[in-house]
């Protein structure tokens, strides 16, 4: 677990440094290309007969695979890397907490899975954690205090 967190932290630093010279779309393309080649080579070693087995799947499976890779993963990482470039790795990392939220919502939409009460409670905690983590709640309270203070000062004059 520690190693996974360490590698992710390193990737955030790498993305922040790399987006100083490259656009986030270019960086995401390079990351996906290198990752895809690496996974393909590993799959040849671990599953040497895998390519032969791939030809037996129906066409719609490949279409779903490509759409999922390009839309869900590709666009998601382009937005994520752009966010690291704009607001920094620390603030962007907080939004990782939305991954299970969107996973469950899309599984309900596309796979007809039911969202249960404990999951809804979890969503409230996730959204609350993100709102507190980004400082949004503190900004709302500060804005409200400023308005109250301003109204009190206007009443005195």
URPEKA-V996444 format. One record per helix or strand. SS is the DSSP state (H for helix, E for strand). FROM is the first residue (numbers start at 1). TO is the last residue. If there is no record, write none. Layout:
SS,FROM,TO
SS,FROM,TO
This chain:
H,2,18
H,24,46
H,50,54
H,59,87
H,89,111
H,117,133
H,136,156
